[in-house]
Amino acid sequence: MRLPPLPTIKDILAIYRLHAIKRLSQNFLMDRNLTRKIVRAAGPMKDGYVCEVGPGPGGITRAILEQNVKQLCVVEKDARFMPSLEMLSEASDGRMRIYQADILRFDLTNIFPLEAKQDWFSDPPNIHIIGNLPFNVSTPLIIKWLEQISRKTAAWSYGRTGMTLTFQKEVAERMVAPMLHQQRTRLSVMCQSLCWVRHVFTIPGTHRLQTHNVTLLGQLTMALYTPSVLYFLQVKHLFLSLMLMLLL
């Protein structure tokens, strides 16, 4: 579906005098071709359901709406972006809902319809989580979601919901680090125990208005068989014990 003519993201930033706040680790994707590439990386989503995390001024949001999704929910904490997101919502023909909330505290359980639900051992549901994450919340957020995946709750009560997310270079490298690699951490073990994780492509700083130089787009596809919650408690205590040993 083609959206009606709208101001560019650059114009939106100028009209509402928006800028990336360093203490919130915000970053804006300015290249329309890049935002479309990110959305295409998530796979087919026609007539599907999407939750976008941290849409900001709405660059990726536009690319998602162009994919003829049935419903798009965006979760944005920063009230400065509400006018630009409301403009997109009005242009979406009723397909977009806005939640002004902190994603670390936001419950994804009831934002998708029951009709989209799939059995865990069946094909993944036509549900997608996409986000250009603020770097200061990416690690605690993915750990929270991994714990929900292990319990099959929230967005994963609907089945093996996939995620396509941007991460700061160092975080993404830890997520995909193989065994015995120097970047291997608790995050590596948790991610790879629950998901097939892959680095899709690198986003250089020239494509963004932000404070960081390099971002990696990562994709997480849920595994069929997931470890128990007890396993993750054991991993957590193992890495804490290793840290204590190194300090002694």
C-alpha atoms as an extended CHARMM CRD file, in Angstrom:
* protein
*
       248  EXT
         1         1  MET       CA              0.0000000000        0.0000000000        0.0000000000  PROA      1               0.0000000000
         2         2  ARG       CA              1.4060000000        3.3620000000       -1.0140000000  PROA      2               0.0000000000
         3         3  LEU       CA              1.1860000000        6.0120000000        1.6870000000  PROA      3               0.0000000000
         4         4  PRO       CA             -0.0590000000        9.4960000000        0.7710000000  PROA      4               0.0000000000
         5         5  PRO       CA              2.6210000000       12.1940000000        0.2620000000  PROA      5               0.0000000000
         6         6  LEU       CA              4.3150000000       12.9310000000        3.5890000000  PROA      6               0.0000000000
         7         7  PRO       CA              7.2150000000       15.1160000000        4.7400000000  PROA      7               0.0000000000
         8         8  THR       CA             10.6000000000       13.3640000000        4.6570000000  PROA      8               0.0000000000
         9         9  ILE       CA             12.2250000000       12.2720000000        7.9020000000  PROA      9               0.0000000000
        10        10  LYS       CA             14.6870000000       15.1340000000        7.5100000000  PROA      10              0.0000000000
        11        11  ASP       CA             11.7600000000       17.5570000000        7.1910000000  PROA      11              0.0000000000
        12        12  ILE       CA             10.0390000000       15.9980000000       10.2300000000  PROA      12              0.0000000000
        13        13  LEU       CA             13.1560000000       16.5760000000       12.3340000000  PROA      13              0.0000000000
        14        14  ALA       CA             13.2620000000       20.2070000000       11.2160000000  PROA      14              0.0000000000
        15        15  ILE       CA              9.5240000000       20.8780000000       11.6380000000  PROA      15              0.0000000000
        16        16  TYR       CA              9.3880000000       19.5180000000       15.1970000000  PROA      16              0.0000000000
        17        17  ARG       CA             12.9700000000       20.5340000000       16.0670000000  PROA      17              0.0000000000
        18        18  LEU       CA             13.9030000000       16.9670000000       16.9450000000  PROA      18              0.0000000000
        19        19  HSD       CA             17.4010000000       15.7590000000       17.6520000000  PROA      19              0.0000000000
        20        20  ALA       CA             18.9400000000       12.5530000000       18.9920000000  PROA      20              0.0000000000
        21        21  ILE       CA             19.4620000000       12.7490000000       22.7590000000  PROA      21              0.0000000000
        22        22  LYS       CA             22.8430000000       11.3290000000       23.6950000000  PROA      22              0.0000000000
        23        23  ARG       CA             21.8890000000       10.2190000000       27.2130000000  PROA      23              0.0000000000
        24        24  LEU       CA             19.0370000000        8.1450000000       25.7350000000  PROA      24              0.0000000000
        25        25  SER       CA             21.3940000000        6.6240000000       23.1090000000  PROA      25              0.0000000000
        26        26  GLN       CA             18.9340000000        7.5600000000       20.3620000000  PROA      26              0.0000000000
        27        27  ASN       CA             19.8030000000        7.1720000000       16.6890000000  PROA      27              0.0000000000
        28        28  PHE       CA             17.7400000000        8.1000000000       13.6230000000  PROA      28              0.0000000000
        29        29  LEU       CA             17.8820000000        6.1950000000       10.3400000000  PROA      29              0.0000000000
        30        30  MET       CA             17.7470000000        8.7950000000        7.5790000000  PROA      30              0.0000000000
        31        31  ASP       CA             18.0810000000        6.6970000000        4.4130000000  PROA      31              0.0000000000
        32        32  ARG       CA             14.7510000000        5.5110000000        2.9800000000  PROA      32              0.0000000000
        33        33  ASN       CA             16.4100000000        2.7230000000        1.0150000000  PROA      33              0.0000000000
        34        34  LEU       CA             18.0570000000        1.4930000000        4.2110000000  PROA      34              0.0000000000
        35        35  THR       CA             14.8040000000        1.3950000000        6.2090000000  PROA      35              0.0000000000
        36        36  ARG       CA             13.1630000000       -0.5770000000        3.4070000000  PROA      36              0.0000000000
        37        37  LYS       CA             16.1270000000       -2.9710000000        3.3820000000  PROA      37              0.0000000000
        38        38  ILE       CA             15.7340000000       -3.5430000000        7.1390000000  PROA      38              0.0000000000
        39        39  VAL       CA             12.0360000000       -4.3240000000        6.7540000000  PROA      39              0.0000000000
        40        40  ARG       CA             12.6660000000       -6.6830000000        3.8130000000  PROA      40              0.0000000000
        41        41  ALA       CA             15.1950000000       -8.5470000000        5.9810000000  PROA      41              0.0000000000
        42        42  ALA       CA             12.3570000000       -9.4570000000        8.3620000000  PROA      42              0.0000000000
        43        43  GLY       CA             10.7150000000      -11.5190000000        5.6270000000  PROA      43              0.0000000000
        44        44  PRO       CA              7.2100000000      -11.4520000000        4.1090000000  PROA      44              0.0000000000
        45        45  MET       CA              4.6880000000       -9.6590000000        6.2940000000  PROA      45              0.0000000000
        46        46  LYS       CA              1.7230000000       -9.0000000000        4.0210000000  PROA      46              0.0000000000
        47        47  ASP       CA             -1.5110000000       -9.2320000000        6.0780000000  PROA      47              0.0000000000
        48        48  GLY       CA              0.6630000000       -9.8040000000        9.1400000000  PROA      48              0.0000000000
        49        49  TYR       CA              1.0680000000       -8.1690000000       12.5150000000  PROA      49              0.0000000000
        50        50  VAL       CA              4.0930000000       -6.1030000000       13.4770000000  PROA      50              0.0000000000
        51        51  CYS       CA              5.3580000000       -4.4910000000       16.6710000000  PROA      51              0.0000000000
        52        52  GLU       CA              7.9700000000       -1.8090000000       16.1230000000  PROA      52              0.0000000000
        53        53  VAL       CA             10.1190000000       -0.8220000000       19.0940000000  PROA      53              0.0000000000
        54        54  GLY       CA             11.4000000000        2.7460000000       19.3220000000  PROA      54              0.0000000000
        55        55  PRO       CA             10.0910000000        4.1290000000       16.0160000000  PROA      55              0.0000000000
        56        56  GLY       CA             11.3390000000        7.6510000000       16.7330000000  PROA      56              0.0000000000
        57        57  PRO       CA             10.3410000000        9.9620000000       13.8520000000  PROA      57              0.0000000000
        58        58  GLY       CA              9.0000000000        6.9970000000       11.8560000000  PROA      58              0.0000000000
        59        59  GLY       CA             11.5540000000        5.9950000000        9.2220000000  PROA      59              0.0000000000
        60        60  ILE       CA             11.1750000000        2.2250000000        9.6080000000  PROA      60              0.0000000000
        61        61  THR       CA              7.4720000000        2.7240000000       10.3890000000  PROA      61              0.0000000000
        62        62  ARG       CA              6.8170000000        3.9870000000        6.8570000000  PROA      62              0.0000000000
        63        63  ALA       CA              8.6290000000        1.0350000000        5.3170000000  PROA      63              0.0000000000
        64        64  ILE       CA              6.5400000000       -1.4010000000        7.4020000000  PROA      64              0.0000000000
        65        65  LEU       CA              3.2490000000        0.2110000000        6.3650000000  PROA      65              0.0000000000
        66        66  GLU       CA              4.2930000000       -0.0840000000        2.7190000000  PROA      66              0.0000000000
        67        67  GLN       CA              4.3380000000       -3.8890000000        3.1540000000  PROA      67              0.0000000000
        68        68  ASN       CA              0.5260000000       -4.0840000000        3.4420000000  PROA      68              0.0000000000
        69        69  VAL       CA              0.5390000000       -5.2920000000        7.0340000000  PROA      69              0.0000000000
        70        70  LYS       CA             -2.8150000000       -5.8290000000        8.6840000000  PROA      70              0.0000000000
        71        71  GLN       CA             -1.7760000000       -4.1450000000       11.9220000000  PROA      71              0.0000000000
        72        72  LEU       CA              1.2500000000       -2.2140000000       13.1620000000  PROA      72              0.0000000000
        73        73  CYS       CA              1.7660000000       -1.3810000000       16.8250000000  PROA      73              0.0000000000
        74        74  VAL       CA              4.5500000000        1.0430000000       17.7050000000  PROA      74              0.0000000000
        75        75  VAL       CA              5.9570000000        1.4730000000       21.2160000000  PROA      75              0.0000000000
        76        76  GLU       CA              7.6930000000        4.8080000000       21.8050000000  PROA      76              0.0000000000
        77        77  LYS       CA              8.6830000000        6.3100000000       25.1470000000  PROA      77              0.0000000000
        78        78  ASP       CA              9.6860000000        9.7890000000       23.9720000000  PROA      78              0.0000000000
        79        79  ALA       CA              6.6740000000       12.1380000000       23.7910000000  PROA      79              0.0000000000
        80        80  ARG       CA              8.5050000000       14.3790000000       21.2820000000  PROA      80              0.0000000000
        81        81  PHE       CA              7.7820000000       11.8340000000       18.5300000000  PROA      81              0.0000000000
        82        82  MET       CA              4.0360000000       11.5790000000       19.1200000000  PROA      82              0.0000000000
        83        83  PRO       CA              3.0140000000       14.2620000000       16.5340000000  PROA      83              0.0000000000
        84        84  SER       CA              4.9920000000       12.6450000000       13.7020000000  PROA      84              0.0000000000
        85        85  LEU       CA              3.7430000000        9.1610000000       14.6320000000  PROA      85              0.0000000000
        86        86  GLU       CA              0.1470000000       10.3860000000       14.8320000000  PROA      86              0.0000000000
        87        87  MET       CA              0.5350000000       11.8090000000       11.3330000000  PROA      87              0.0000000000
        88        88  LEU       CA              1.6030000000        8.3590000000       10.1120000000  PROA      88              0.0000000000
        89        89  SER       CA             -1.2610000000        6.7250000000       11.9800000000  PROA      89              0.0000000000
        90        90  GLU       CA             -3.7710000000        9.0070000000       10.2390000000  PROA      90              0.0000000000
        91        91  ALA       CA             -2.2330000000        8.1090000000        6.8670000000  PROA      91              0.0000000000
        92        92  SER       CA             -2.3100000000        4.3460000000        7.5980000000  PROA      92              0.0000000000
        93        93  ASP       CA             -6.0330000000        3.8360000000        7.0550000000  PROA      93              0.0000000000
        94        94  GLY       CA             -6.5500000000        2.5820000000       10.6050000000  PROA      94              0.0000000000
        95        95  ARG       CA             -3.7640000000       -0.0140000000       10.5240000000  PROA      95              0.0000000000
        96        96  MET       CA             -1.4330000000        1.6380000000       13.0550000000  PROA      96              0.0000000000
        97        97  ARG       CA             -1.7060000000        1.9350000000       16.8310000000  PROA      97              0.0000000000
        98        98  ILE       CA              0.6160000000        3.9960000000       19.0340000000  PROA      98              0.0000000000
        99        99  TYR       CA              1.6180000000        3.1070000000       22.5900000000  PROA      99              0.0000000000
       100       100  GLN       CA              3.5470000000        5.7440000000       24.5060000000  PROA      100             0.0000000000
       101       101  ALA       CA              5.4100000000        3.4960000000       26.9210000000  PROA      101             0.0000000000
       102       102  ASP       CA              8.7900000000        2.2460000000       28.0870000000  PROA      102             0.0000000000
       103       103  ILE       CA              9.4460000000       -0.9930000000       26.1770000000  PROA      103             0.0000000000
       104       104  LEU       CA             11.3130000000       -2.4240000000       29.1900000000  PROA      104             0.0000000000
       105       105  ARG       CA              8.0250000000       -2.3190000000       31.1160000000  PROA      105             0.0000000000
       106       106  PHE       CA              5.6140000000       -2.8540000000       28.2270000000  PROA      106             0.0000000000
       107       107  ASP       CA              3.6580000000       -6.1280000000       28.0290000000  PROA      107             0.0000000000
       108       108  LEU       CA              3.4830000000       -7.5990000000       24.5220000000  PROA      108             0.0000000000
       109       109  THR       CA              0.9340000000      -10.2430000000       25.5390000000  PROA      109             0.0000000000
       110       110  ASN       CA             -2.2970000000       -8.7490000000       24.2530000000  PROA      110             0.0000000000
       111       111  ILE       CA             -1.3110000000       -6.4960000000       21.3630000000  PROA      111             0.0000000000
       112       112  PHE       CA             -1.7780000000       -9.2150000000       18.7230000000  PROA      112             0.0000000000
       113       113  PRO       CA             -5.0920000000      -10.9760000000       17.9330000000  PROA      113             0.0000000000
       114       114  LEU       CA             -5.6150000000      -14.6130000000       18.8910000000  PROA      114             0.0000000000
       115       115  GLU       CA             -6.2730000000      -15.4560000000       15.2360000000  PROA      115             0.0000000000
       116       116  ALA       CA             -2.5480000000      -14.9510000000       14.5500000000  PROA      116             0.0000000000
       117       117  LYS       CA             -1.5120000000      -17.6060000000       17.0760000000  PROA      117             0.0000000000
       118       118  GLN       CA              0.3920000000      -20.6970000000       15.8730000000  PROA      118             0.0000000000
       119       119  ASP       CA              1.4760000000      -23.8560000000       17.6430000000  PROA      119             0.0000000000
       120       120  TRP       CA              5.1370000000      -23.6590000000       18.7230000000  PROA      120             0.0000000000
       121       121  PHE       CA              6.0610000000      -26.6990000000       16.6120000000  PROA      121             0.0000000000
       122       122  SER       CA              4.2110000000      -25.3690000000       13.5700000000  PROA      122             0.0000000000
       123       123  ASP       CA              5.3580000000      -22.6040000000       11.2150000000  PROA      123             0.0000000000
       124       124  PRO       CA              6.1470000000      -19.2440000000       12.8620000000  PROA      124             0.0000000000
       125       125  PRO       CA              3.1630000000      -16.8870000000       13.0860000000  PROA      125             0.0000000000
       126       126  ASN       CA              2.8730000000      -13.9240000000       10.7260000000  PROA      126             0.0000000000
       127       127  ILE       CA              4.0020000000      -11.7280000000       13.6130000000  PROA      127             0.0000000000
       128       128  HSD       CA              7.1990000000       -9.6760000000       13.5620000000  PROA      128             0.0000000000
       129       129  ILE       CA              9.1170000000       -7.6120000000       16.1010000000  PROA      129             0.0000000000
       130       130  ILE       CA             11.2730000000       -4.9430000000       14.4710000000  PROA      130             0.0000000000
       131       131  GLY       CA             13.2420000000       -2.1520000000       16.0580000000  PROA      131             0.0000000000
       132       132  ASN       CA             16.0860000000        0.3060000000       15.7550000000  PROA      132             0.0000000000
       133       133  LEU       CA             16.8670000000       -0.0730000000       19.4410000000  PROA      133             0.0000000000
       134       134  PRO       CA             18.2970000000        2.6960000000       21.6280000000  PROA      134             0.0000000000
       135       135  PHE       CA             21.6750000000        1.2830000000       22.5840000000  PROA      135             0.0000000000
       136       136  ASN       CA             21.2210000000        1.8280000000       26.3240000000  PROA      136             0.0000000000
       137       137  VAL       CA             18.2410000000       -0.5650000000       26.5020000000  PROA      137             0.0000000000
       138       138  SER       CA             19.1950000000       -3.2130000000       23.9400000000  PROA      138             0.0000000000
       139       139  THR       CA             20.9510000000       -5.6500000000       26.3150000000  PROA      139             0.0000000000
       140       140  PRO       CA             18.4320000000       -5.5870000000       29.2160000000  PROA      140             0.0000000000
       141       141  LEU       CA             15.5790000000       -5.7420000000       26.7030000000  PROA      141             0.0000000000
       142       142  ILE       CA             16.8910000000       -8.7620000000       24.8130000000  PROA      142             0.0000000000
       143       143  ILE       CA             17.5810000000      -10.5800000000       28.1070000000  PROA      143             0.0000000000
       144       144  LYS       CA             14.0070000000       -9.8720000000       29.2110000000  PROA      144             0.0000000000
       145       145  TRP       CA             12.6600000000      -11.1930000000       25.9130000000  PROA      145             0.0000000000
       146       146  LEU       CA             14.8790000000      -14.2890000000       26.0210000000  PROA      146             0.0000000000
       147       147  GLU       CA             13.4440000000      -15.1650000000       29.4280000000  PROA      147             0.0000000000
       148       148  GLN       CA              9.9340000000      -14.7310000000       27.9980000000  PROA      148             0.0000000000
       149       149  ILE       CA             10.8560000000      -16.9710000000       25.0570000000  PROA      149             0.0000000000
       150       150  SER       CA             11.9860000000      -19.7030000000       27.4660000000  PROA      150             0.0000000000
       151       151  ARG       CA              8.5800000000      -19.4780000000       29.1810000000  PROA      151             0.0000000000
       152       152  LYS       CA              6.6820000000      -19.0360000000       25.8810000000  PROA      152             0.0000000000
       153       153  THR       CA              4.9300000000      -15.9460000000       27.2290000000  PROA      153             0.0000000000
       154       154  ALA       CA              4.2080000000      -12.4130000000       25.9260000000  PROA      154             0.0000000000
       155       155  ALA       CA              4.7940000000      -12.2440000000       22.1360000000  PROA      155             0.0000000000
       156       156  TRP       CA              5.9700000000      -15.8710000000       22.2080000000  PROA      156             0.0000000000
       157       157  SER       CA              2.6610000000      -17.1540000000       23.5300000000  PROA      157             0.0000000000
       158       158  TYR       CA              1.6050000000      -16.7600000000       19.8660000000  PROA      158             0.0000000000
       159       159  GLY       CA              4.3390000000      -19.1020000000       18.6240000000  PROA      159             0.0000000000
       160       160  ARG       CA              7.9180000000      -18.6600000000       17.4050000000  PROA      160             0.0000000000
       161       161  THR       CA              7.7020000000      -14.9140000000       16.7750000000  PROA      161             0.0000000000
       162       162  GLY       CA             10.8520000000      -13.6610000000       15.0530000000  PROA      162             0.0000000000
       163       163  MET       CA             12.8190000000      -10.4850000000       15.7750000000  PROA      163             0.0000000000
       164       164  THR       CA             14.7940000000       -8.2020000000       13.4530000000  PROA      164             0.0000000000
       165       165  LEU       CA             16.6410000000       -5.6070000000       15.5220000000  PROA      165             0.0000000000
       166       166  THR       CA             19.5760000000       -3.1980000000       15.3670000000  PROA      166             0.0000000000
       167       167  PHE       CA             22.2940000000       -3.4730000000       17.9800000000  PROA      167             0.0000000000
       168       168  GLN       CA             25.4730000000       -1.6040000000       18.7400000000  PROA      168             0.0000000000
       169       169  LYS       CA             28.4320000000       -3.4130000000       17.1550000000  PROA      169             0.0000000000
       170       170  GLU       CA             29.8350000000       -4.7690000000       20.4310000000  PROA      170             0.0000000000
       171       171  VAL       CA             26.4680000000       -6.1780000000       21.5600000000  PROA      171             0.0000000000
       172       172  ALA       CA             25.7680000000       -7.8750000000       18.2170000000  PROA      172             0.0000000000
       173       173  GLU       CA             29.2400000000       -9.4260000000       18.1760000000  PROA      173             0.0000000000
       174       174  ARG       CA             28.6340000000      -10.9330000000       21.6180000000  PROA      174             0.0000000000
       175       175  MET       CA             25.2620000000      -12.3130000000       20.4970000000  PROA      175             0.0000000000
       176       176  VAL       CA             26.7620000000      -14.2460000000       17.5670000000  PROA      176             0.0000000000
       177       177  ALA       CA             30.1310000000      -15.1310000000       19.1630000000  PROA      177             0.0000000000
       178       178  PRO       CA             30.9340000000      -18.8650000000       18.7660000000  PROA      178             0.0000000000
       179       179  MET       CA             32.2740000000      -21.1320000000       21.4900000000  PROA      179             0.0000000000
       180       180  LEU       CA             35.7940000000      -20.3060000000       22.7550000000  PROA      180             0.0000000000
       181       181  HSD       CA             35.6550000000      -16.8520000000       21.1350000000  PROA      181             0.0000000000
       182       182  GLN       CA             36.9330000000      -13.9570000000       23.2670000000  PROA      182             0.0000000000
       183       183  GLN       CA             33.5710000000      -12.1650000000       22.8190000000  PROA      183             0.0000000000
       184       184  ARG       CA             31.6440000000      -15.1540000000       24.2230000000  PROA      184             0.0000000000
       185       185  THR       CA             29.4960000000      -14.0660000000       27.2070000000  PROA      185             0.0000000000
       186       186  ARG       CA             26.3220000000      -14.9740000000       29.0590000000  PROA      186             0.0000000000
       187       187  LEU       CA             24.3880000000      -13.1210000000       26.3430000000  PROA      187             0.0000000000
       188       188  SER       CA             25.9540000000      -15.3600000000       23.6610000000  PROA      188             0.0000000000
       189       189  VAL       CA             24.8930000000      -18.5180000000       25.4890000000  PROA      189             0.0000000000
       190       190  MET       CA             21.3500000000      -17.3280000000       26.1650000000  PROA      190             0.0000000000
       191       191  CYS       CA             20.7530000000      -16.0880000000       22.6180000000  PROA      191             0.0000000000
       192       192  GLN       CA             22.1400000000      -19.1640000000       20.9070000000  PROA      192             0.0000000000
       193       193  SER       CA             20.3670000000      -21.5840000000       23.2540000000  PROA      193             0.0000000000
       194       194  LEU       CA             16.9750000000      -20.1670000000       22.3100000000  PROA      194             0.0000000000
       195       195  CYS       CA             17.3850000000      -18.7620000000       18.8170000000  PROA      195             0.0000000000
       196       196  TRP       CA             19.1470000000      -18.9710000000       15.5230000000  PROA      196             0.0000000000
       197       197  VAL       CA             21.0110000000      -15.6620000000       15.5710000000  PROA      197             0.0000000000
       198       198  ARG       CA             22.5640000000      -14.0770000000       12.5220000000  PROA      198             0.0000000000
       199       199  HSD       CA             24.2270000000      -10.8080000000       11.6170000000  PROA      199             0.0000000000
       200       200  VAL       CA             22.3260000000       -9.5820000000        8.5500000000  PROA      200             0.0000000000
       201       201  PHE       CA             24.3130000000       -6.4910000000        7.5870000000  PROA      201             0.0000000000
       202       202  THR       CA             26.2210000000       -3.5260000000        8.9950000000  PROA      202             0.0000000000
       203       203  ILE       CA             24.8150000000        0.0180000000        9.0620000000  PROA      203             0.0000000000
       204       204  PRO       CA             27.6260000000        2.6100000000        8.8610000000  PROA      204             0.0000000000
       205       205  GLY       CA             27.2960000000        5.9220000000       10.6510000000  PROA      205             0.0000000000
       206       206  THR       CA             26.8700000000        7.8260000000        7.3770000000  PROA      206             0.0000000000
       207       207  HSD       CA             23.2800000000        6.5110000000        7.1490000000  PROA      207             0.0000000000
       208       208  ARG       CA             22.1910000000        7.8370000000       10.5250000000  PROA      208             0.0000000000
       209       209  LEU       CA             21.8650000000       10.8780000000       12.7250000000  PROA      209             0.0000000000
       210       210  GLN       CA             23.2310000000        9.5870000000       15.9960000000  PROA      210             0.0000000000
       211       211  THR       CA             26.1600000000        9.4170000000       18.3930000000  PROA      211             0.0000000000
       212       212  HSD       CA             27.5210000000        5.9530000000       17.4950000000  PROA      212             0.0000000000
       213       213  ASN       CA             29.5570000000        4.9620000000       14.4810000000  PROA      213             0.0000000000
       214       214  VAL       CA             28.5080000000        1.4140000000       13.6030000000  PROA      214             0.0000000000
       215       215  THR       CA             25.3050000000       -0.5660000000       14.0610000000  PROA      215             0.0000000000
       216       216  LEU       CA             24.6280000000       -4.1840000000       13.1370000000  PROA      216             0.0000000000
       217       217  LEU       CA             21.2510000000       -5.5280000000       12.0540000000  PROA      217             0.0000000000
       218       218  GLY       CA             20.6240000000       -8.8460000000       13.7590000000  PROA      218             0.0000000000
       219       219  GLN       CA             17.8900000000      -11.4220000000       13.2520000000  PROA      219             0.0000000000
       220       220  LEU       CA             16.6870000000      -13.9090000000       15.8650000000  PROA      220             0.0000000000
       221       221  THR       CA             14.5960000000      -16.9010000000       14.7950000000  PROA      221             0.0000000000
       222       222  MET       CA             13.1640000000      -19.0270000000       17.5890000000  PROA      222             0.0000000000
       223       223  ALA       CA             14.4380000000      -22.5900000000       18.0300000000  PROA      223             0.0000000000
       224       224  LEU       CA             11.9280000000      -25.4400000000       18.1460000000  PROA      224             0.0000000000
       225       225  TYR       CA             13.2280000000      -26.8170000000       21.4360000000  PROA      225             0.0000000000
       226       226  THR       CA             14.0150000000      -24.3310000000       24.1780000000  PROA      226             0.0000000000
       227       227  PRO       CA             15.8160000000      -24.9310000000       27.4960000000  PROA      227             0.0000000000
       228       228  SER       CA             13.9970000000      -24.5370000000       30.7920000000  PROA      228             0.0000000000
       229       229  VAL       CA             14.0870000000      -21.3910000000       32.9220000000  PROA      229             0.0000000000
       230       230  LEU       CA             16.3290000000      -23.2710000000       35.3780000000  PROA      230             0.0000000000
       231       231  TYR       CA             18.9710000000      -23.5420000000       32.6440000000  PROA      231             0.0000000000
       232       232  PHE       CA             19.2010000000      -19.7510000000       32.3880000000  PROA      232             0.0000000000
       233       233  LEU       CA             19.5110000000      -19.3690000000       36.1380000000  PROA      233             0.0000000000
       234       234  GLN       CA             22.4080000000      -21.8170000000       36.0090000000  PROA      234             0.0000000000
       235       235  VAL       CA             24.0530000000      -19.8570000000       33.1630000000  PROA      235             0.0000000000
       236       236  LYS       CA             23.6250000000      -16.6120000000       35.1060000000  PROA      236             0.0000000000
       237       237  HSD       CA             25.2300000000      -18.0290000000       38.2590000000  PROA      237             0.0000000000
       238       238  LEU       CA             28.0350000000      -19.6580000000       36.2580000000  PROA      238             0.0000000000
       239       239  PHE       CA             29.0830000000      -16.3510000000       34.6790000000  PROA      239             0.0000000000
       240       240  LEU       CA             28.7510000000      -14.5280000000       38.0220000000  PROA      240             0.0000000000
       241       241  SER       CA             31.0290000000      -17.1570000000       39.6100000000  PROA      241             0.0000000000
       242       242  LEU       CA             33.5700000000      -16.7220000000       36.8160000000  PROA      242             0.0000000000
       243       243  MET       CA             33.5610000000      -12.9460000000       37.3250000000  PROA      243             0.0000000000
       244       244  LEU       CA             34.1170000000      -13.3690000000       41.0650000000  PROA      244             0.0000000000
       245       245  MET       CA             37.0090000000      -15.7640000000       40.4190000000  PROA      245             0.0000000000
       246       246  LEU       CA             38.6470000000      -13.2230000000       38.0930000000  PROA      246             0.0000000000
       247       247  LEU       CA             38.2990000000      -10.5170000000       40.7340000000  PROA      247             0.0000000000
       248       248  LEU       CA             39.9130000000      -12.5790000000       43.4770000000  PROA      248             0.0000000000
